[in-house]
Amino acid sequence: MSERSPAPPGARPKRTAGWIAGRRTKWAVLALWVILLAALGPLAGRLGEVEENEASSWLPGGAESTRVVELQERFRSEESMLAVVVYERPSGITGADRAAVAEDATAFASLPGAETVQGPIPSEDGRALQVLVPLTGEDTVVDAVDEARELAQRGPPGLEAHVTGPAGAGADQIKVFESLDGFLLMAAGGVVIVLLLLIYRSPILWIVPVLCALAALALAQSFVYLLAKYADLTVNGQSAGILTVLVFGIATDYALLLVARYREELHRHEDRHEAMAFALRRAAPAVIASGATVAAGLVCLLLAAMNSTAGMGPVAAAGVLTALAAMLTLLPALLVVCGRWLFWPLIPRYDAKYLKPEAYEAEHGVWSRVAALVGRRPRVLWTVTTVALAGLTFGLFSLNATGLSNEGMFTGRPDSIAGQDVLSEHYPGGSGSPAVVIAPAGASDGLATAIRGTEGVAGVGAPQTADGLVQYEATLRAPADSEAAQETVERLRASLPEDAQVGGTTAITVDTNEASSRDNLVIIPIVLVVVFAILVLLLRALVAPLLMMATVVLSFMATLGASALFFEHVFGFEGSDASFPLLAFIFLVALGVDYNIFLMHRVREESRSLGTRRGILRGLTVTGGVITSAGLVLAATFAALVTLPLVFMVELGFTVALGVLLDTLIVRSLLLPALAHDIGPRIWSPSRLAREEQAGEKPRVHHLVR
């Protein structure tokens, strides 16, 4: 908009309000949201019905272990999971113990979904007994395991009992995931409310963004439910939990940016509808570009071989897009309906002095000083911050993203883990989690001999036949989640005929690690290209997007390095899930670019009237406070994941929170503006803005002065 003389105080602005913030049309926007929430909102509560938290929902599509899972369905009418009930008396099993366990074995036969019970099976050292209970029915596994634990605890004094095996571990994981949504909603909501109270310094204003975030979350969960039910989208407790955190965090980010621009415009306009129209016109491009960047990066996860990773992409993208829609439509409409009093006690009043941008800039004292520092010593700042971030990347040598053992998956020690330790102490390490070999029935005779002769195999069960296939279960000497067991599976695959498929718990781990490595190599470059293309379209330049991408990638590597050091030396974790680096990359790069977009979009706007170097300082000054607030909110929201009992969620929450803080406080505040200031107008190359300024032409005036 061209500059014109400031209107006298009290003059009515001539520009008509936008459709979303219009005097009449704002009610249409609210009515549309009411209809959407009334029609789709009830579906949000049914998201848990379509969650798939069993192991098969996490498997890499097309992998050998996945094919074995599919073939196993031919050997039984319904998919089953094995529960291993293990009893231990360190001084030796007594006759009373054997009698009590035998009674338990009979009782286990009546558990929900229980098939033929085997045992009691004594250990060679005479100090343990185990009972094998195959369980069918995904919906009843948790109940059956709980009942088995209750029954097993009624034995003679001194006889310890645990329920482990795939069913025990699966039940422990499912119970954690089932509790995620409600806990994370309360944690994320509490964090957002507290921070909004501190940021806005208003006892009322925070209510509107939180209501909009809740509306966005409900709509996102409804869309995800429909996609899972009718489009075969894989949804599990992990992706549903991340959806809650992501929607709250990113919706609040967008709300902070829009409310800050609205407050700024309220000082320049008597009509709040017109103030919101200008705020939307100026803030929406950056917010839309931000949402598109995050959503596009997440959608790239559809290319992942891992089913759980591929499913998380659309789930999280749905959350980002609904948050974007809510903050660009519902939030503006509610704000103009409520009026200026919503900001009480710091109500922004129209004042003609704010028609001069210097007046508003003067209110940002801290960020004015930061901008002044950037202007005085840009080269020193970007050099020091680059070296500091590069130093943190050396922590990557401590990153062990080769997967987690069953014990390493939990921050605590659930019953299934305690049982696995007892089982490994008294029985071959792979008891309860055998390798499964399936081949054509004609290969049965030689196949058993080949399996038994493979190094690391402790024993081979009786063959089962169905539909022209034969199945053997091979007990491994090493624990199923150990590296030694993985090596045994690889030897089996190498030594057995090509038409023999090797699956089971250990084989799943092998295939998962391989698929995750492939996903890292394929998806990360694609995400970088997609995000770069969006930045080029937004800024209409090449140099600035390259700078933004380079700084964010450096920040990601520094964050990952620092996080790895914390995981090893502070938290004491054994390592990281194989999919962790990719998901950390997606969230950190997409969300990190967010803050650079908010800054550089405003810088470009200011540069058109002030010149690049002055525009950088002005943009940093007026956006510093709100972007920092947004970063703190998002970091605190993701930090809620640290309180969960799952190592993967703790690591992801910690890493994203740390990365967002680095992006907000270091990259966006110091490194990027210092680099851009040092380079000058060339950051807009090859756009006309760069050519005009480098040629010494006077910048065209497009500032907000009205």
Summary of the structure (lengths in Angstrom):
residues: 706
radius of gyration: 29.7
end to end distance: 8.5
largest distance: 99.2
contacts: 2644
relative contact order: 0.12
helix: 68%
strand: 8%
